[in-house]
Amino acid sequence: DLLNLHIDFDNSSRAKNYYNWDKLNVGDFFYNIDLNSAYWQVAHKLGYLSDKMYESYIDLDEYKMVKRLCVSFLARTNKRKYHNEHKSFEIKCNTESLQQIYRNIRYYLYNVVAEAVDSTDEWIEYNIDGVTVLNTDVDKIQKYFDDNNWKYKITECRKLSDVEYLYGNKSRRFRNR
């Protein structure tokens, strides 16, 4: 049945809440709650990864990029050009089922983040695998992720100016001037 699974998503996978950003004073703290190896977790929850495969790599940070590539390569086309002295031709494999698996993983993740955002009015931004909220609502997002058995990390952020903030120890832009 995994080949027939079709998950829909008809919203945005990322957004910024300028109203809540502007409520923050320079120096105020806020928090990003980000799912660990999000695609890998979703692939497991949907049944595309066995428990053994999932458990073998989920907590190994050195495989972070490899885990992401395992999922993102599902979206690639697979074709090969051949040439001989008389003609050249291309063979293109039908990868529709792999591309549907990729969409299912992405859309499931987008829906999870959208549900987390729906649990609070105090969000600052969200993206594919995380939600940034005012300090008053960190517990709401944590509860949502905990209740649904998601592994995540929390990064402390601090507003530096009207356009920049500190994410851990890295400076990031929130908006253009």
C-alpha positions in Angstrom: 0.0 0.0 0.0 3.0 2.3 0.4 3.1 2.7 -3.4 -0.5 3.9 -3.4 -0.1 6.4 -0.6 -0.8 9.9 -1.6 -0.4 12.7 0.9 -1.7 16.2 0.1 -0.5 19.6 1.2 -2.0 22.8 0.0 -0.4 25.5 2.2 2.9 27.1 2.5 6.0 25.3 3.7 7.5 28.4 5.2 6.3 31.8 6.4 7.4 34.7 8.6 5.2 36.5 11.1 6.4 40.2 11.0 3.8 41.2 13.6 5.3 38.9 16.3 8.9 39.8 15.1 8.1 43.4 15.7 6.8 42.7 19.2 10.3 41.6 20.2 12.6 44.2 21.6 16.3 44.2 20.6 17.9 41.8 23.0 14.9 39.6 23.6 15.2 35.9 23.4 13.1 33.5 21.4 13.4 29.9 20.3 13.6 27.7 17.3 12.3 24.1 17.7 13.7 22.0 14.8 13.0 18.4 14.0 16.2 16.2 14.0 16.7 14.5 10.6 13.2 15.3 9.7 13.0 13.5 6.4 14.5 10.4 8.0 11.9 10.5 10.9 9.0 10.9 8.4 10.3 8.1 6.1 10.2 5.9 9.2 6.8 7.0 10.5 5.3 6.4 7.0 6.9 2.9 6.8 9.4 3.6 4.1 12.3 2.8 6.5 12.4 -0.3 8.7 12.9 0.1 12.4 16.4 -1.4 12.1 17.5 1.0 9.4 16.0 4.0 11.2 17.5 3.2 14.6 20.9 2.5 13.0 21.3 6.1 11.8 18.8 8.4 13.5 21.2 9.6 16.2 24.4 9.7 14.1 25.0 13.3 13.2 27.9 12.3 10.9 25.2 10.8 8.6 23.0 13.9 8.5 23.8 14.8 4.9 23.7 11.1 3.8 20.2 10.7 5.3 19.0 13.9 3.5 20.4 12.6 0.2 18.8 9.2 0.6 15.4 11.0 0.6 16.1 13.8 -1.9 17.5 11.4 -4.5 14.0 9.9 -4.7 13.0 13.1 -6.6 15.6 12.7 -9.3 15.0 11.6 -12.8 17.0 8.6 -14.0 18.1 8.7 -17.6 21.1 7.7 -19.6 22.3 8.6 -23.1 23.9 6.1 -25.3 25.9 6.7 -28.5 27.3 4.5 -31.1 28.5 5.1 -34.6 25.0 5.1 -36.2 22.8 6.9 -33.7 22.4 8.0 -30.2 19.4 7.4 -27.9 18.3 8.0 -24.4 16.7 5.7 -21.9 14.6 7.3 -19.3 13.3 5.3 -16.3 9.9 5.7 -14.9 10.5 7.1 -11.4 7.0 8.3 -10.7 6.6 6.0 -7.7 9.9 7.2 -6.2 8.8 10.8 -6.8 5.5 10.2 -5.1 7.4 8.7 -2.1 9.4 11.9 -2.0 6.3 14.1 -2.2 4.6 12.0 0.6 7.6 12.5 2.9 7.8 16.2 2.2 4.0 16.8 2.4 3.7 14.8 5.6 6.5 16.9 7.2 4.9 20.1 6.0 1.6 19.0 7.6 3.3 18.2 10.8 4.9 21.7 11.0 1.6 23.3 10.0 -0.1 21.5 12.9 2.6 22.6 15.3 2.2 26.2 14.1 -1.6 25.9 14.6 -1.0 25.2 18.3 0.3 28.7 18.9 -0.4 32.3 17.9 3.1 33.3 19.1 5.1 31.9 16.1 7.7 34.1 14.5 8.5 31.9 11.5 8.3 28.3 10.3 10.0 26.4 7.6 10.2 22.8 6.3 11.3 21.2 9.5 11.0 23.7 12.4 9.0 26.4 14.1 10.4 29.6 15.8 8.3 31.0 18.6 8.3 33.6 21.3 9.6 32.2 24.7 6.0 32.1 26.1 5.0 29.3 23.7 8.1 27.0 23.5 6.2 24.6 25.8 3.2 24.4 23.3 5.5 23.4 20.4 7.5 21.0 22.6 4.2 19.3 23.8 3.0 18.9 20.3 6.3 17.3 19.2 6.5 15.2 22.3 2.9 14.0 22.0 3.7 12.8 18.5 7.0 11.2 19.3 9.2 13.5 17.3 12.9 14.0 18.0 13.9 17.7 18.0 16.3 20.3 19.2 15.8 23.7 20.6 18.0 26.6 19.7 18.0 29.8 21.6 17.8 32.9 19.4 18.2 36.6 20.3 17.0 39.6 18.3 20.0 41.8 17.4 18.2 44.5 15.4 15.0 45.0 13.3 16.5 42.8 10.6 18.9 40.4 12.3 19.0 37.8 15.0 21.4 35.4 16.6 20.6 31.7 16.0 22.8 30.0 18.6 26.0 31.7 17.8 25.3 32.5 14.1 23.9 35.8 12.8 20.9 35.4 10.5 18.7 37.9 8.7 15.0 38.0 9.4 14.1 40.7 6.8 15.7 42.9 4.3 16.0 46.6 5.3 
